[in-house]
Every structure is written in C-alpha cells, then in structure tokens.
Amino acid sequence: IAGVNEPAARAPSALAGVGLVLLAFACARRWYDANTGLLAGLITATSFGYVAMARQALPDLPLAFFVTLTIWAALRALFDQSLGGKDQPGSRRSWTIIAGLAAGGAFLMKGPIGIVLPIIVIMPLLIWQDGFRGLRLRARNSDLYLAACVFLLLVIPWFASMAQAHGIEYLDRFFIGENVERFTTTRYNDIRPFWYYFPILAGGLLPWSPFMLAWIPTLWRALRARRPLPTTEWRLAVWALAPLIFYSVSVGKQPRYILPILPPLAILLARTIRLHLAAHSGNRHLFTACAVLAGFFLLVVGGLVYRLQPLLLNWTAVGPTSVALAIMLAGLAVAVAGVWRRTWVPGALVTASILSTLGAYHVILVTPGPAAVEQMANMVLTESQADEPYGRHRSFDRNLVFYTQREFVELPILKAAADLLRSPQRALCILLAEDLATLEAQGITVRRLGEVLYLNSGNFTMHTLLYPDPKTHLQRVFLVSND
C-alpha cells in the first residue's frame, strides 16, 4: 500500500507498540482506576525493551500485540463479571470473537506460538477458578466454535497460498524449522541457561524495573500469612510467569521472545507505584531506594554511552558527550525526586526514558549520511554489470536485500562463498575482513571493489558497552568479485 521504503517496513512494529500502550492502559484502567491505567500506558511506552523493538522491521512486537490482545479479550470473555464488569448480553460473544481474531493475527505473525502463549496463561486461571471444567462452565460452545471459525478463516488462506506458491517445503520450514526446531534444538543458538531471561527482563523494563523490588514486602507478607495474592494481582502474575517459564525451558532463547511478558508487568508496576505514592511514610524508604536505584542505572547508561565514543566513527565527541550528559542529568533528577518529591518520580522517569532512547537512537543507531548497509547496497548496484549473482556471508543478513531489491545467493558457510567465487561466471560476494583473508589464504583470487567499516548495533552485548574496542567491535566488510 505504501510502497517499499523504511517507514512502511517499520510501520507494523510502530503500530504494534502504540497498540500495546493502549492495551496496557485499558487493562489497568478497567481493573484498577484511570490514573493506574495512565501510568501503565506510560511505563509500556517508555520501557527500553519496547522502544528498541518498535522501530525494527521484525514480527516480534506485532506478535506481542496480538498475543496480549488475545489474552485480554479472553479474560474479558471468561472473567469480566468476576473482575467487576457487567455481564451484558452479547459482550462475552464479542470478546470471544475478538480473541479468535487476535489469535489468528498472532498465528500469522509467527505460527503456533501465537496460540500456545494465550493457552498457557488462560488454562491455569480457569483451572484455579473452576477446576478442569472451567472452560465449559464459562464459555458457550457456540461462542467457541464461532471464534475457531474466525481464526481458521483468517489463517488458512495465507498458508494455503504460500504452500501453493512454494510447495510443501514452506510448511515444513515454517512449522518444523522455525517453530519446533527453534524451541527444542540448538540450530539457531547455543544452549543458554535457565535464568537467561531474568537480566533481559530487568533491562527491558528499564528505567522502571528497580521498582520490582517494591513487590518483595507484599509477597513476603502473603507467604507468611499463607494467603494468596488478590485475584487481579494473581491473574497478572500468571500472565507474566507462564510465558516466562515456557521460554526459560526452551533451548532456542532470544531476547525479543519475552516481549509479551512486559504488559502485565507494566500494569503491576503501575499499581505498585500508585500504592506507594498514596501510602503513609512507612513505605517511603523502600520507594526512595527504588527511585535512587533507577537514577543510578540511568547514570550508568549515560556513562556507557560516553564510553562508546571510539566506536561511533561518524560522530565528533560533541554528540555522544551531549547525549551522555543529558541521560546522566536525567538520572540525577530521578534520584533527587525520589528523595525530595516522590510524586515527581513517574514524570522524571518518563522524561529520562525519552531523553535516553531518543539520544541513543540518534547517536548509536543513526549515522550522518547513508547507513553502512545502504553504502554496501549502492556498491552492489553500481558494480553489477548484467544482473550477475551476488551473495553475502555473515554480514547484512537481514537488511541488504531490502536496499538492493535483488535476490541473493544464500551462503550459510564459508565454503559456499568459496564455491561462488570459483564459479566460471562473474559473481559478487560480501565478506567480513577475516573471512576474506581466509579465502585468500586458500588461494582464491578476488578483486576488491569496496569496503565499509561500521558498528553493528545488532551484535551489541554488555561486553561491547563495558569494553568498547574498535579492533574487536567494528566490522570491516568487503565487496569482492571473481573477475
């Protein structure tokens, strides 16, 4: 509809981010009050994990939106009356149909996981509330059949057309390779520990995650009194914990997989912050400690941005230094607000998050002039003579095809690159400097047509931030030909 361009490619993720903000707001407003809903929406809108994903042309944030909408609609259909709502005629059927539509959208995004996540959240809540007959007691069969029909009508045409266009291999690759093997094997990444997602979760909810410490007294009192959490808090906890446990036991772990966990946590954080702001002085010290810790983390973020200067080739020292200073001042303001004016803390955190994310985006993710991938794409198009094949190995895997608008040769291993360069016809190949050196050492003669040196933000790790070394973290990529 909008053509092939960057805004169109990023629009689904951006719209999904807005949708998640509105869902968090609507859910918290209905279950608590308008002010809690507003704060839940602000937390969702300014959490680092969501902001980072909302500009990337990946299906993970739209998946999180559809999964969240499925769970929210199912909860409205099954538990609305027990959550303070009125069981109006036809409302359950409407919400059940919305759940079916949303589940279909989630399935189209990334397959079976789109219905697995809602099921592992809803079923424990039904069993806890009504036993194993919970679904039959709370939902009419006709409504469930209607939702299933809506789901199938949305999903089947796409997969049928893809199977017709690409053969049965497409279904095997999608359902087995991209789902079963991704979950159960090391095909896409090495085995990672069970606790892998816990630091990612804390980082994804920054700058708000320090306020999770305020949950400890409530949980401790519940354990000592041997009484369950309030119904709403319990449902939100299951909403967050079930997907977290599911992904933690999987072999294939990627940071972006746990995006559907953040909305219920944002609502719980909003509720906790609102209660502490309304409480007497007994909770003041804990709230202050959380605010000071959040300010400290922002100071650390500012310091890490300042340390990245050696890797930011296209910027003078003024840009990164200004951004780092702004983030650090915002962190200081959060800490001061926690000590002197607790009611200012939410606004200070929102402001700090906006400064941090916009600053990091414009200094780290955006460079003056064409990005490295655009430079390489322009070289490929300039050096191409008669639409000869080109391939890339271990570089620009996701985005080069977008900027060249040309098919490429898949080179999953270095030997495939060697075979391409040994072919009798002219071919172009994109290689990292170390891979090119390996091929030249094997006696393969190539002509170097151009190169780019850049910081690959997709490979950011904590080591990159703590020890930014140009020799280690900057990638030099060459375009070569075999003529």
N, C-alpha and C positions, 0 to 999 in steps of 0.2 A: 504493500500500500504506500509506504513512504520511501521506497527505493532502497538501494544497497548503500548504506552510509553508517557512520558511527552512532549518531543519535538513534537511528532505527534499530540498530543491533542492541543497544543498551536499554532501549525503552521498556522491554518486558521486565528486566530486573528493577529498573527505577519505579515502574508502576507497582510491582510486587512489594517494594519497600514501602511505598505510600499505603498500599493495602494493608500491610502488616501493622503499620502505625494505627490505622483506623480500626482494625480488629482488636488490637490491644486496648485502645480507648473504649470501644463499645463493650467489650467483655468486662473490663474493670468498672465502668460506669454502671452497668446493669447489676453486677454482683456486689458492688460497694457503694460508690457515690461518684458524682461528676468530677470532683477535684482529684480523686484517686484515678479516675479514668484519664483525665488530662495528664497527670504525671506519668501514668503507664505509657501513654502515647509518646510523651517526650522522651522517656527512657528508651523506648524502642527506636525512636527517630535518631537518637544521638549515641547509641551504643556503637563502639568502634567496629564490631563484627558486622553489623548490618550495613553501616555506612560504607565499609570496604567492599562488600559484595554488591551493593545497589548500583554500581557503575560498571559491573563486569557482565559481558555477554555470555553468561553461563545459566544453565537451567536451575541451579540450586536455590536461588532466592524465590523464583516463581513456584518451585516445588514447596518451599516452606510456607508460602502464602496459601496455596491450595490445601496443604495438609492442615494448616491452622484453621482455615475456613471450614474444612470437613469436620474437624473435632468440635469447633464452636457450634456449628449447625447441628451436629449430632447431640451435643449436650443440651442445646435449646429444645430439640425434639424430644429427648428422653427425660430430662431432669428439670425442665423450665419451671414447673409448678413447685417443685421442692426447693428451687433457688429463689423463690419469691415472686415468680412471674404468674400470670393468669393463663390458665389452660383454655384459650379461646378456640372456638370451633375452626377447624382447618389450619390452625397455626402449626400443629405438630406435623401435619402432612407437608406443609410448605417448607418447614425446616428440614424434613427428611429428604425432600426433593433437592433442596439446596445442597445438602450433604452429598447426595448422589452426583450432582453436577460438579461439585468441588473435587470429589474423589476421582471423577473422570479426568478433570484437569490435571490433578496430581499424577495420575497414571500416564497421561500423555507426556508429562514432563520427564519422568524417569522410571516408569514402569511399576512393577508390583509394590515397590516401597511406598508408593502413594496411597495404597490401601492398608498395608501392613502397619504403618505407624498409627493411623487412627484406630485400628482394631486393638492394638496392644495398649492403647490408652482407654478406650471406651469399655472393653470387656471386663477388665479388673474393677472398674467403677460399678458396672452393672452387677457383677457377682457380689461385690461388697455390699451393695444396696439391697439386692433382691435374691441373691443366690444364683444358681446356674440357670434359672428360668427368667432371669432379669429382662432379657431382650423380648421374650414372648409376652411378658407382663406389661411392658412399657411401650411397645410398638405394635401397630396393627400390621397384619400380614400384607394387606393390600398396599399400605404405605411403603413397606419394604420392597415389595415387588415393583412398585412404580419407581422407586429410587434406583433399583437394579436395572430396570429398563432404560432409564435416563442415562445411567452410567454406561451401559453397553452401546446405546445409540451414539454416544459421544466418542467412545474408544474404538469400536470395531472398524468404522470406515477408514480411519488412519492406518491401522496396522494391516488391513486388507489391501489398501492401495500400495503400501510400502512393500508388502510381500509380492504383489503383482509386478511392481517395478523392479525389485531387486532380488526376487526369489526367496526361497525358504531360508537361505543363509542369513538374511537380515533378521528374521525372527530368532534364529539360533544365536546370532551375535548379540542381539539386544537383550533377550530374556536370560540366556545362559551366560554369555561372556560379560555383559555389562551389569548383571544383577547377581546371579548365583556365584559366579567366579569372583566377582569383586568383593562379595561378602565373605566367602569361605576360603579363598586362596591368596597366595602372595603374588599373583600375576601383575597387580598394579602398584603394590608397595610391599616392603618387607614387613614382617610381624612387628607390631608396636604394642607396648604394654597396656594392661587393662586400664590404668589410670591416665592414659594418653589425653583424653578429652578434658580432664579437670583443669589443667592450666589454660587450655584453649578456651574453655568456657569462661574462666575468670578474665582472660584477656578480651574475649568477645564482648563482655558486658562492661568493660571499662568505658568511662570512668566511674560507673555505678557499682561495680562488683564488690568493693570493700564493704558496702552496706549489707552484704550477705552475712557478715559477722553478727549483725543485729538479730539474725534468726536464732542464734545459739541459745539465749535465755528462754525463748518460747519453747524450743524443742526440749531443752533440759527440764523445764517445768512439766511439760507433757509426759516425759519419760518418768519422772519422779512420781507424778500423780497417777501414772498408768492410765491415762485417759487419751483418747485420740484427738487429733487436731480438729478444729472446727470444719464443718463439711466443705465449705468453699476452699479453705486452705488445703484440705486433704485432696480435693479434686485437682487443684492446680499443681500440687506436689506430684501426683501420679502422672499428670500431663507432662511434666518435665522429666521425671525419673524413668518412666517406661522407655521412651526413646533413647535416653542416655545409657541405660543398661543394655538395651538392644545393640546399639552401636559399639559399646565398650567390649562386648564379647565377640564382635566380628573381627576377621583378620584384616580386611581392607578398611583402613581408617584414613580419612581425610578431614582436615579441619572444618570444611564447609558443610559436612554432613549433618552437624548438630544444630544447624540454623533453626529448625522447627522447635527447639527446646527453649529458645530465648523469649518468645512472647509470654508464656506462663511465668517465667522467672521475672520478667519485667513487671508483670502485674503484682507478683508477690513483693518485689522490691518497692513498688509504689505504695502498696498497702503498709509495709513496714515503715517506710519513711514518713508517711502521713501519720501513723500512730505515734511515732517518736516525736514528731513536731507538735502533736496535740497533748503529749504526756506531761506529767509533772517532772520536777527536777531529778527524780530517781533514775531516769534513763538518759539524763543529759550527758554523762561522761561517756557512755557507750556510743551515742550518736556523734559526739565530738571526736572520739577516737576514729570512727569510720570516716568522718569528713576530713580529718587531718591525714589519714592514710590515703584517701582519694587524691588529696592535694599533693601528697608526696609522690604518688605514682605519676601524676602529671608533670611534676618537676623532673622525674626520671625520664619520661617521654621527651621532654624538651631537651634534656641533656643528650639523649641518644640521637635526636635529630641534629644537634650541633656536631656530634662526633661523626655523622655521616658525610660531612663536607668533602673528604677526599674521594668519595665515590660519586659525587654529583658533578660530573665533568662540565656540564653546560651552564653551571651557575657560578657566579662570583660569591665570595664569602658573605656578601650583604644579605642575600636572600635567605639561605639556611639559618644565618645568625638571627635575623629578624624573626623568623618563624619560631625558632627555638626559644628566643626571649619572650615572645608573646605567650607561648604554651606554659613556660615556667611562671610567668606573672599570673596567668590564669590559675595555675595550680596553687600558687601562694594565696590568691584571693579565695579559693575554695577552703583552704585550711583556716584562714582568718575568719571567714564566715562561720565555719564550724565552731570556732571558739567564742566569737562575739555575737553573731546574729544567726542563729540556727535556721530561721525562716528564709534566709537568703541562700542557703546551701543549694537547693534544687536549681534556682536560677543561675547561680555561679557555675554549677556543673554543666548545665546546658550550654552556657556561653563558652566554657572551657573546651567542651567537646567540639563545638562549631569551629573554634579557633584551631584546635588540634587537627581535625580532619581536613578542613579546607587548606590549612598550611601544609600538611603532609602531602595532600593531593597535588597542590600546585608546585611544590618543590621536589618531591620524590617521584611521583607518578607522571608528571607532565614536564616536558623539557622544552626550552625555547626552540622553535623551528620543528621540522619533521621528527617524529619519533624514530628510534632505531629500526623498527620493523618497516616503517614507511620508506626509510632510506634504502633498506635492502630490497624491498619490493620495486622501487624505482630502478635500482640497478638491474634486477632481473628483467624487467620490461625493456630497459634500454639495451641490454646486451643480447636479448633474444633476437635471432635473425629470421627464423622460419618456424616459430612455434615448436622448437625442439624441447624435449623433456627436461624438466628440472626437478631436483629432489632436495630435501633437507634432512639432516641427521642431527638430532639433539639440540635443535635451535629453532626458535619461532614456530613451535609445533602447532599452536592453536590459531595464530592470527595472520600468518603470512599469506595464506590462501585468500583471506578476506581482502587484502590490499592488492594482490596481483590479479585476482579474478580469473585465475587459471588453475587447472588441475595440476597436481604434482605427483611425483613418483614416491611412494612410501619407502623409506629407508630405515627400518627398525634397528638394524645392526650395521656396524661399520663395514662389514663385508659387502653388504648391499650397496653401499656408497662406492666401494672399490669396483664392484661389477659394473655400476652405471658409468663410472669414469673410464673403464676399459672397453666400453661398447664402441663399435665402429662409427656410429653416428655421433654428431655433436650433441653434447649434453652439458647442462649446468648443474652445479652442486653447491649447496650451502653447508659449511662445516665450521665447527669450532676450531680454534687455532691448534689445540692439542691433537684433535683428530686428523687435521690436515697434515701435521708433522708426522703422525704415524703412517699415513698413506704414502707420503713422500719417502719415508724411510724404507717402505716396501718396494720402492722403485716405480711408483705411479707418477707419471709426469703430468702436471696440470699448469694451466695459465691462470694467474691470479688477476681477477677482474675488478675487485674492490673489497673493502672491508668496513666494518663498523665496530666501534668499541662502546659498550653501554653497560648500565647496571640493570640486571634482570630482576625487577621487583617481585616477580613470581617465585623466585627462589629465596626470598627473604627468610632468614632464620634468626634466632636470638644471637647466634654467633656473629651474624652479619652486623647486628646492631652494636654488640659489645666490642667487637674487634674488626672494624671496617678496614680491610686491607685491599687496595686496588689490585694487587697481583693475584689475590685469591677470589675476589668477588666481582670484579669487572670481567665481562665476557668479550673476547675478540672473535668476531665471526667473519669468515671469508666467503666470497662468491668466486668460484673457480669454474673453469671449463676444461674439456679434454682435447681441445684443438690446438 
